[in-house]
Amino acid sequence: MNSFASFNLLPTLNQTLAEKGLTVPTDIQARAIPMLLASSSVVGISETGSGKTLAYTLPILHKLKNLENEKKPVQSESHPRAVVIVPTRELGEQVTKVFKPFTHTTRLRVRSVLGGSTMEVARRNIQGAFEVLVATPGRMLQLMDRGLLNLSDVRILVFDEVDQMLDAGFLADAKKIVAECANKEQMAMFSATMAPAVEALIKALFAGVEMIHSQGSHRLVPTLSTENRKVPDGKRLPILQKILADKIVGGALIFANTRDQCDKLFKELSDLGHRCVLYRGEMDKVERRKNLKRFRDEEVELLIATDLASRGLDLEHVGLVINYHLPREIENYIHRVGRTARAGRNGRVINFITERDEPLMAQVRALKATVENKNLPKGSSKKKNKAAK
């Protein structure tokens, strides 16, 4: 599909797409939207920043509005017809934000129940009739257990960024949610990586599912430039100071592996006069959301984070990712660097490398080679100059 117009979506949806200047779908959108419109269940594996949310938002609103146009509106309170399960409050807020512009013309209602809010707020959010629910699994199950939320009229169930939710208890929660959606016609699951735990979840929940791998899945994007800095004797801060001395276009996201590493770096940079905030686990959720907003609004230049910030967050202005401490797993690396160079924009990653990081860097080099070879002109080949030192 070369354009959104070719999907035969409702005129109200096409109107909003035009108003937002969206004309050409991304690869995952071009593959997933027709399947979801045809009522197929779909598993989509696609790189971060590829437009997965819109890939299911449009089919959901199209199908639910058609039901309403057929004189089959939602009849009961707290009985949504589509549910999107997300791993975190922050991602839930982003997903709701993607839905909202399209609800102005379709007049469909989107509600959210997300972790970090009180039960009273969650209860108020699902009062009355509405069509779409965006929820974190824990908060939604609490409402279901109290008889405040009924999933019997759900037609479409989506698990978004599912690789973030794969802790020991999630499979049982997912099965319970699926079982409660007695009227569901289709399911969808989206993930940036196909880890073994994701495969196990697919086998447990999906039968005869359509699998979609976008062209960029499990790869580095060609608009990402990579720089590697060797760390002598474990002295990272002087290297970072030199990097931050130059003007950074857009915000910089600095990753460490542990909460203690984040706290230590935050103090060091603050003492040096840098405007920075923290984003990690074991923080007050209100403070974490406030810090993220300050970074998004460009009140501060640096966000110091653990892998909690590596998945799902759409931070459009980030021009630089710094791996102050590199992760052990290539999947985590892909998620981290996916916070920049999104949706075709340019971005940069700087890796601080020690001897311990060589196994990971070998995998990164292999991914970079795949991207470089993929983008060579047809008929050309990349030759090494043996004389070059």
C-alpha positions in Angstrom: 0.0 0.0 0.0 1.5 3.3 -1.1 -0.9 5.6 0.8 -3.3 5.6 3.7 -6.1 6.4 1.2 -5.7 3.0 -0.4 -6.9 1.3 2.8 -10.5 2.3 2.3 -10.8 3.7 5.8 -13.8 5.7 6.9 -13.8 9.3 5.6 -13.6 10.6 9.1 -10.3 8.8 9.7 -8.9 9.9 6.3 -9.9 13.4 7.2 -7.8 13.3 10.4 -4.9 11.7 8.7 -4.9 14.5 6.1 -5.1 17.1 8.8 -2.0 15.6 10.5 -0.2 15.4 7.2 0.0 11.6 7.3 -0.2 10.2 3.7 2.3 7.3 3.4 2.2 4.4 5.9 5.3 2.9 7.4 6.3 -0.7 6.6 4.5 -2.2 9.7 1.4 0.0 9.0 1.3 -1.1 5.4 1.5 -4.8 6.5 -0.7 -4.8 9.6 -3.6 -2.4 8.7 -5.1 -4.5 5.9 -4.9 -7.7 7.9 -6.5 -6.1 10.9 -9.2 -4.6 8.8 -9.9 -8.1 7.4 -10.4 -9.4 11.0 -7.2 -11.4 11.0 -5.3 -11.9 14.3 -1.8 -10.5 13.9 1.6 -10.6 15.6 3.8 -7.8 14.5 7.5 -7.6 15.2 8.8 -4.2 14.3 11.5 -1.8 15.4 10.9 1.0 17.8 9.7 4.2 16.3 8.1 2.4 13.4 4.5 3.5 14.0 3.0 0.3 15.6 0.4 2.3 17.6 -1.2 3.8 14.5 -1.1 0.3 12.9 -3.8 -0.9 15.3 -5.5 2.4 16.2 -6.9 3.0 12.7 -8.4 -0.6 12.3 -9.9 -0.4 15.8 -11.6 2.9 15.2 -12.7 1.9 11.7 -14.3 -1.4 12.9 -16.0 0.1 16.0 -17.4 3.1 14.1 -18.8 0.7 11.5 -20.6 -1.2 14.2 -22.1 2.1 15.4 -23.1 3.0 11.9 -24.9 -0.3 11.6 -27.1 0.7 14.6 -25.1 -1.4 17.0 -23.8 1.1 19.5 -22.3 0.3 22.9 -25.3 -0.3 25.2 -23.8 -1.0 28.6 -21.6 1.0 31.0 -18.0 -0.2 31.5 -18.2 -2.6 28.6 -15.5 -1.6 26.1 -15.3 -3.1 22.6 -11.6 -2.8 22.2 -8.9 -3.2 24.8 -5.2 -2.2 24.4 -2.9 -3.7 27.1 0.3 -1.7 27.7 3.2 -2.3 30.1 3.6 1.1 31.7 1.6 4.2 32.5 3.9 6.3 30.3 3.2 4.2 27.2 -0.5 4.1 28.1 -0.6 7.9 28.0 1.2 7.9 24.6 -1.2 5.4 23.1 -4.2 7.4 24.4 -2.7 10.5 22.8 -2.4 8.7 19.4 -6.1 7.7 19.6 -7.4 11.1 20.6 -7.2 13.2 17.4 -9.2 10.4 15.5 -11.9 10.4 18.2 -12.8 14.0 17.5 -14.3 13.1 14.1 -15.4 9.5 14.8 -17.0 10.6 18.2 -15.7 7.3 19.7 -14.7 7.4 23.3 -11.3 6.2 24.6 -10.7 5.7 28.4 -7.6 4.7 30.3 -6.8 2.8 33.5 -3.1 2.9 34.3 -0.9 2.0 37.1 0.2 4.9 39.3 -3.3 6.4 39.6 -5.6 5.7 42.5 -8.3 3.1 42.4 -10.9 6.0 42.7 -9.5 7.7 39.6 -9.5 4.3 37.7 -13.1 3.7 38.8 -14.2 7.2 37.5 -12.4 6.7 34.2 -14.5 3.7 33.3 -17.9 5.0 34.3 -20.5 5.3 31.6 -20.4 3.9 28.1 -17.3 4.0 26.0 -15.7 2.0 23.1 -11.9 1.7 23.7 -9.9 1.0 26.9 -6.2 1.5 27.2 -4.9 -0.3 30.4 -2.0 -1.7 32.3 -2.7 -5.3 33.2 -2.5 -5.0 37.0 -4.9 -2.1 37.3 -7.4 -3.6 34.8 -7.4 -7.0 36.6 -8.2 -5.2 39.9 -11.2 -3.5 38.3 -12.3 -6.8 36.8 -12.0 -8.6 40.2 -14.2 -6.0 41.8 -16.8 -6.4 39.2 -16.3 -2.8 37.9 -15.2 -3.7 34.4 -16.7 -6.2 32.0 -14.9 -7.5 28.9 -17.7 -9.6 27.5 -18.3 -7.3 24.5 -14.6 -6.9 23.5 -14.2 -7.5 19.8 -10.5 -6.6 19.5 -7.7 -7.2 22.1 -4.3 -5.8 21.6 -1.1 -6.4 23.6 1.4 -3.6 22.8 5.1 -3.7 23.6 4.5 -7.2 24.9 8.2 -7.9 25.5 8.2 -5.5 28.4 5.4 -7.4 30.2 7.0 -10.9 30.2 7.6 -11.3 33.9 6.7 -14.5 35.7 3.1 -13.6 36.4 2.2 -12.0 33.0 1.2 -15.2 31.1 -1.4 -16.1 33.7 -2.7 -12.6 33.7 -2.8 -12.5 29.9 -4.7 -15.8 29.8 -7.3 -14.5 32.2 -7.8 -11.3 30.2 -8.2 -13.3 27.0 -10.7 -15.7 28.7 -12.8 -12.8 29.8 -13.1 -11.4 26.2 -15.7 -13.9 25.3 -16.9 -12.0 22.2 -13.5 -11.2 20.7 -13.2 -11.5 16.9 -9.5 -10.9 16.8 -6.3 -10.3 18.7 -3.1 -8.4 18.0 0.3 -8.4 19.6 3.2 -6.0 18.9 6.8 -6.3 20.0 10.1 -4.8 19.0 11.9 -8.2 19.5 11.2 -11.9 19.2 12.7 -13.2 22.4 12.0 -16.8 23.5 9.5 -15.6 26.1 7.6 -13.8 23.3 7.5 -16.9 21.2 6.1 -18.8 24.2 3.4 -16.2 24.8 2.4 -16.4 21.1 2.1 -20.2 21.3 0.0 -19.9 24.5 -2.4 -17.2 23.3 -2.6 -17.3 19.5 -3.7 -20.0 17.1 -3.2 -19.7 13.3 -1.9 -16.2 13.7 -0.5 -14.0 10.9 3.1 -13.1 11.6 4.5 -9.8 10.4 8.2 -8.9 10.5 8.8 -5.4 9.3 11.9 -4.8 7.1 13.6 -3.1 10.0 12.7 -5.5 12.8 15.7 -6.5 15.0 18.0 -4.2 13.1 19.6 -0.8 13.5 18.1 1.9 11.3 20.3 3.4 8.6 19.8 7.0 10.0 21.6 6.1 13.2 25.3 7.0 13.4 27.4 5.1 15.9 30.5 6.3 17.8 32.5 4.1 20.2 34.7 5.5 23.0 37.1 3.3 24.9 37.1 3.8 28.7 40.6 3.8 30.2 40.9 2.5 33.7 37.1 2.8 34.3 37.2 6.6 34.0 34.0 7.4 32.2 33.1 10.9 33.5 36.0 12.8 31.8 34.9 11.3 28.4 31.3 12.3 29.1 32.3 15.9 30.0 34.1 16.3 26.7 31.0 15.0 24.8 28.7 17.4 26.8 31.0 20.3 26.2 29.8 20.3 22.5 26.3 21.5 21.6 23.9 18.6 21.4 21.1 18.9 18.9 18.0 17.7 20.7 18.0 16.1 24.1 20.5 13.4 25.2 19.4 10.2 26.9 22.1 8.6 29.0 21.8 5.0 30.0 23.3 3.2 33.0 22.6 -0.4 34.0 21.6 0.1 37.7 19.8 2.5 39.9 23.0 3.2 41.9 24.9 4.0 38.7 22.1 6.4 37.7 22.1 8.2 41.1 25.9 8.5 41.1 26.0 10.0 37.6 23.0 12.3 38.3 24.9 13.8 41.4 28.2 14.1 39.4 26.5 15.9 36.5 24.4 18.1 38.7 27.5 19.2 40.7 29.1 20.1 37.4 26.1 22.4 36.6 24.4 20.2 34.0 20.6 20.3 33.8 19.5 16.7 34.2 16.8 14.5 35.6 16.4 10.8 36.6 14.2 8.2 35.1 14.5 4.8 36.8 12.7 2.2 38.8 12.1 2.5 42.6 11.3 6.2 42.1 8.1 7.9 43.1 5.9 7.6 40.0 4.7 11.2 40.2 8.3 12.4 40.3 9.3 10.1 37.4 6.4 11.4 35.3 7.4 15.0 36.2 11.0 14.4 35.2 9.9 12.9 31.9 7.7 15.9 31.2 10.6 18.3 31.9 12.8 16.4 29.5 10.1 16.3 26.8 9.4 20.0 27.2 13.2 20.6 26.9 13.4 22.3 30.3 16.4 20.0 30.9 18.9 18.7 28.4 19.8 15.3 29.9 17.7 12.3 31.0 19.7 9.7 33.0 18.0 6.4 32.9 18.0 2.6 33.3 16.5 0.3 30.7 13.1 1.4 32.1 13.3 4.3 29.5 14.5 2.1 26.7 11.1 0.7 25.6 7.9 2.3 24.4 8.7 6.0 25.1 8.4 8.2 22.1 10.8 11.1 22.7 10.8 12.9 19.4 13.5 15.4 20.1 16.2 13.0 21.3 19.2 13.5 19.1 21.8 11.5 21.1 21.8 8.3 23.1 24.8 7.6 25.3 25.4 4.1 26.6 27.4 5.2 29.7 27.2 1.6 30.7 26.5 -0.9 27.9 23.8 -3.6 28.5 24.6 -7.3 28.3 21.9 -8.2 25.8 21.7 -7.1 22.2 17.9 -6.7 22.5 18.3 -4.1 25.3 20.9 -2.3 23.1 18.4 -2.2 20.2 15.7 -0.8 22.4 18.0 1.9 23.9 19.3 3.2 20.6 15.7 3.1 19.2 15.0 6.2 21.4 16.7 8.2 18.7 16.7 8.1 14.8 13.0 7.5 14.9 10.6 7.7 12.0 13.3 8.5 9.5 15.0 11.2 11.5 18.8 11.2 12.1 20.2 10.2 15.4 23.5 9.4 17.1 24.6 6.8 19.7 27.9 7.0 21.6 29.0 3.8 23.4 31.4 3.7 26.3 33.3 0.5 25.8 35.4 -1.7 28.1 36.9 -5.1 27.5 33.7 -6.7 29.1 31.6 -5.2 26.3 33.4 -6.9 23.4 30.9 -9.8 23.0 28.0 -7.3 22.7 30.0 -5.0 20.3 30.6 -8.0 18.0 26.8 -8.4 17.7 26.4 -4.6 17.2 29.0 -4.7 14.4 27.1 -7.5 12.7 23.8 -5.5 12.9 25.6 -2.4 11.4 27.0 -4.5 8.6 23.5 -5.8 7.8 22.2 -2.2 7.6 25.1 -1.0 5.5 24.9 -3.8 3.0 21.1 -3.4 2.7 21.6 0.2 1.7 24.2 -0.3 -0.9 23.2 0.5 -4.5 22.1 -2.5 -6.5 25.0 -4.3 -8.2 27.6 -2.8 -5.9 29.6 -4.5 -3.2 31.5 -3.4 -0.2 35.2 -4.1 -0.7 37.8 -3.9 1.9 41.0 -2.0 1.0 43.7 -4.5 2.2 46.3 -1.7 2.1 44.4 0.4 4.5 45.7 0.3 8.1 
